[in-house]
Amino acid sequence: MRLPHAIVASLSAAALLVAGGCRQGAKENSGAEVTNPRDYSYPLTTGKYTVIGIYTDDKNGEKAKTNAQDVLTAHPDIKVMVGLWAPNGPMAHSALQTAGKLGEVKVVAFDEWPATLQGIKDGEIYGTVVQQPFVFGYRSVEFLAAMKRGKDVKFPGDLLYIPTTIIKRDNVEKFQADIASILSDNGTSPAPMFADQDKSKPARVAFLTNSVDPFWTLAEKGCNLAARDFGVTCKVYMPTNGTTGQKQAIEEFITQNYDGLAISVIDPIGQADIINQACEKMNVITQDADAPNTKRKFYLGTSNYMAGREAGKLVKEASPDGGKVALFVGMLDVLNAQERALGVIHELMDKEIPAEFAAQKR
């Protein structure tokens, strides 16, 4: 069974705060195989660790900080806070700073927000799991251009996973230098996978993010470099109003006869119809967050389940004697959030890595 892509639940934001007690109807923690983190009862104790809950903030920074503050009040003995999306680590750090608990409570983060990297450099955030948004952008444009020009672009299982990297205090400065190079338009092109494209054939493609974020600025740099390398036109669009903005953008791309679209999907169930409409008109791939039940060609991006496992390893390093752990994320409807949370929990459970991911184990 493809474990992460079996997750198709779609609940309201109010139902996503699963914390401080058992959720009615949850599966037994020791019972049937769980493929959705919302199907566990919380607090969930496994060995030395207790996951007290998953706290959502609907991508609101103040709410993210409030969630962390509330956890500190309710659980003064909390050992590790895990931010599953880029803002959550810095917001947990801010809450700890306000409470005077920096260093006492460890923070594990995702992505490369400047505040996260500075926190690692200062020894106040333990580490972060970083993706490769620059490569997401570059490969998306390369593959969409290749498909428009008649190339057969396929990957096993319709999935192409881009590796993650762990950033801690010993390598953060080099990583910061690499980011600065990309942002100054001095990024290095990855080795092309479809170099023999007929560049005389025009191609116009779009790269659609899920929000405005420094993460997507790095992806845009990759898109722009690939557009130059492969002789295509690429529009990068970062919506400010979620699924509504994505829908409006997709409708525009359809009307204007774009040749390809790479999208980070916010709601894989609710957006299925509009994504399938686009698939009828152009080549569509998903990047960063998937919609596996649509007609998209394939997914390109992080193996979010394995990224969660990596975050779980950081938790074990940061608090080897165990203790209470809290997970924080913007929204739990998005597949990447569900997959990361599940990966963290399974790592703390010492569950065997599913066969489909075994080859990716570090």
N, C-alpha and C positions, 0 to 999 in steps of 0.2 A: 504494500500500500504506500502511495506517495504521501508521507505523513503531513507535511505542511499544507499541501494543496487539498487535503481533505477538509480543511477549515473553511467553511462557507457560511458560518452564522453571521447574522446582521442584526445587532441589537441597538437600542437607543443609547445615546451617550450617558443617560442617567443610570442605565443598567451596567455600565462598564466599570464602575468603581467597586471592585471586588476585594474587600478588605475587612480585617478585624473579626471575621466570623465565617460560618459556613453559608454558602449561597444555596438557597432552597433549590432542590432538584439536582444539585451537583452529583457527579459520579463519586463513588467511594474512591478515596485516594489510593487504595491498594487493589482496586478492582479492575474493570475492563480498561483496555488501552485508551489513553486519553490523547486526543489529537487537537484539542483546543484548550488553552490555559484557563478559560472560563469554566471548564468542566471539573476543575479541582475545587475542593473545599478549602477555604482559608480561615485561620492560619493552617499552613501545610508544613508539618514537621517531617523531615527526612534526614535521618542520621543526626549530624551535629547542627544542621541548619533548619531554621523555621522561616518560611516565606510568609510574611504576615498579610500580603495582599498585593494587588496591582492597582495603582492609582492613576486615573486619567484626568486630563485637564482641558480637553477639546482645543489643544494648541494655544492655550492662553497662558502667557508667561507668569502672570501674577498668580493664577490658579495653581500653576506648577509649583511655585514657591510655597504657596499656602498649603498644598498637599504635603510637602516635605516638612513644613513647620508642624502641621497636625500630627504627622507620624512621630516627630520628636517629642511632642507633648504626651501622646498616648503611649509611646514606647521609648522612654528615655534610655533604655538599654540596647537600642538598635545598633547593629554593628556595621551594616553596609547598605548604602542606597545605590540602586542601579538605575541610571537614566537610559531608557531604550531608544529615545529619539534625541537629536542633537541638543535641543534646549534644556532637556531634563537634568543633565549632569550639572551645567552651570547654575540652574535654579536650586538644585539640592545643595550645591556649594554655597550659594548665597544664603540659604536658610541656615546652614551650619555656621556660617560666619556671623550671622545675626545672633545665633544662640550661643556663640563662643565655644563651638564644638568642632572646629576644624582640626583634623588630625585624629580626633577621638572617634569619630564616625567616618568610615572610609567611603569614597565615592568611586563608582565605576561608571564610565560614560560611553556614549557612542558618538562617532564623527569628530570633526576637527574644528569646532567653533574656537575662535581665538581665546575666549575665556577658559575653555576646557584645556587647551594647550598650555596657557599660562598657569592654570591651576596645577597641572602636572609638573611643570617646570619649578613651581614654588613648593612642591611636595604636599599640596593640599588636595589633589585629586589623584587617586592611585594609578589609574590608567584608562585608556579609551580604545575601543575597537573602531578602526577607521576603514571606510570603504574606498573605492576609487572612482569618484564621480567624474573626474576628467576622462577616464577610460570609458565610463558609461556613455558620455557624450560622443567621444571619438568613434567608438564601435557602432553606436546607433546610426550615426550618419554614414559611416562606411558601409554597413550592411544594407541600409535602406537604398543607398545609391546603387549598390551591387545588384539588389533585387530588381530595381527599375531597369537596369541594363542587362537583364536576362540571366543573371547568375543564380544558381540553385543554392540558396543559403539555408542550411539546415543544421540542427544540433541534436544530439541524442536526448530523447525525452522532451524536445522543444525547450531546453534549458541551457543557457550558457552562464556559468557561474564565474564571477570575477573575484579573485581572492581578496581577503581582508588582511589588515596588518594591525598588530598590537603596538600601541604607543605608550611608553612609560618614561620615567625620568631619564633613563640612559640613552634614549634615542629621539627625544622630543625636539631638540634643537635642530638636528639634521632634517627632521620631518618639516619643521617650520620653514626651513630654508627651501625645501622642495616646493612647498605651497607658495611661497613668495615668488619662486621662479615661474610657476604656472600663472599666477595672477599678473605677472609682468609680461605675459605673452612669450615666455621663453620655455614653455613646456616642450617636452620631447615627444614626437609622434611614436605611438606603439608600432611594432613591426606589423605591416599590413597583412591582413588575412585574405583580401581580395584586391591585390595590387594590379591585376591585369584587366581592369575595367576600361571600357571604351568611353573615355572622357569627352568625346565629341557628342555623346548623347546627353542632352540636358536632363537634370533631375532636380526637383524641388521638394524638400522634405521639411518636416516640423518636429521639434523636440518639445514636449509638453510636460512641465513639472507639476508638482502637487501644491506648490506654494512659492513664496519668495524667501530665499534662504542662502547664506554663504555657500552651502553645499552645492546649490544649483549654479552659483557663479562659476565654480570650478568645472561643473559639467558643461556650461556654456563655452568656456575656454576650449574644452575638448571638441565640442561641436564646430566651433569656428576654425580650429586647426584642421579638422577632417574635411570641412567644406573646401578649404584651400587645397588640401592634398588631393582630393578626389574630384575637384571641379564641379561642385554642386552648390545650390542655394539652400541655406538652412535658416529657418525662423525658430528662435527659441522663445517660448512664451511661458511666463511665470504668473499664474493666476493669483489674485488676492482674495478671491471669494470661493475657494474650494470647488466642489463638484459643479456648482453653477457656472463658474468661470471656465472650468474644463469643458463643459457641455457647449458653451458659446464658442470656445476656440475650435472644438472639433467640427461644429457646424460650419464655421468659417473655412476650415481646411477642406471640408467636403465641397462646399460651394465654389471655392477657388481652385478645385481640381489639383490638389497637392498629390504628389506621387507616393509619399510615405509619411508615417507618423510613428514616433516613439513616445509612449505615455507612461508616467508614473501614476498608477490607478489609485484613487482614494477609496472608492467603494466598489469592489469587484462584482457585487450582486446588483446594486442599484444602477450602475453605469453600464451594465452588460449590453443593453439595447443600443445605446449611442455608439459604443465601441464596435458592435457588430455592423452598424450602419456604415461606419468608417471602413471597416474591413471589406465591404462590398465595393468600395470606390478606390481603395489604395492598399498598399502593404502596411500592415500595422504590427508593431512589436510593442511589448511592454518592457519597461526598464525601471529598476528600483523596487517597484511594487507590482505584483502580477494580477491578472484576471484570467486564471486558467480555464474558466468555463466559457470563454468567448472564442471567437474565431481568429484571434491574434496568431501571428506566425510562431513566435517563440518569446521567451522571457530572457532578458539580459540583465545581469546585476549580481548582487550579493546572494549567497546562500544564507538567508536570514536565520534559518534554524542553526546552521553551524556557527554563524556570528554570535548567536545567543549562547552556544556552547562555549565559545571563546570568552564571552563576558562572564559566564559561570566560572571558568577557570581563574579569571582575575579575582572574582569574589573569594574563591578558595585561597588564593595567594594573600589577598588583603586581610582575610580573617581565618587563618588556618585552624583556629580552635572552635570555629562555628559561630552560632548566634543567630540573631534575627536579621532578616534581609527584606527590604521593601523594593518593589519594582515600580517605576514611574514611566508613563508614556502619554503622548498627546491623545491618541484615539486607538481603541482596540478593534475597530471594524476593519482597519487596514491590515492586509495579510502580513506585511513585514513586521508589524508590531506583535501580532499573534505568534508568528514563527520565532521571533527573538525571545519573547517571554517563555515560550515552551522550551527553547533551547537552554535558557538559563536554568529553569526548573529541572529539566532532565539532567543537566550537568551536576547540579547539587544532589540529585538523587543517585548519581553514578549509574544512570541507565546506559545500557549498551547503545552505541550510535547505530541508527537504522542502516541497513545494508546499502541503501541508495546514497548515503553520505559517507560511508566508511572510507572511500578513496580520498576524501577531502580532509581526513583527520590529520592534524599536524604531527 
